[in-house]
């Protein structure tokens, strides 16, 4: 697509740093080793309705933000899903990307509990 979307190299460590900055900005510093909102989300997972989810098209601002890349992005991600993915979390990220952009997947995908 001619754009840098995401760097996969050492993604877990890089995204931990990004997520930490976002959480720190939004919620302030944590008073302990766990971030309570994530722990609460994890404990309430069983009550989340996973049969109904919203896509980027559900929100006007997000829809405008992805309008130039949604169809190309879905095509690219679907092509990647047809190739071997060495890690399950790479495949899961690709599947979630298709769902978020409003595409459909060849097979059913279930949302897994946060670890």
Secondary structure, 3 states (H helix, E strand, C coil): CCCCCCCCCCHHHHHHHHHHHHHHHHHCCCCCCCCHHHHHHHHCHHHCCCCCCCCHHHCHHHHHHHCCCHHHHHHHHHHHHCCCCCCHHHHHHHHHHHHHHCCCCCCCCCCCCCC
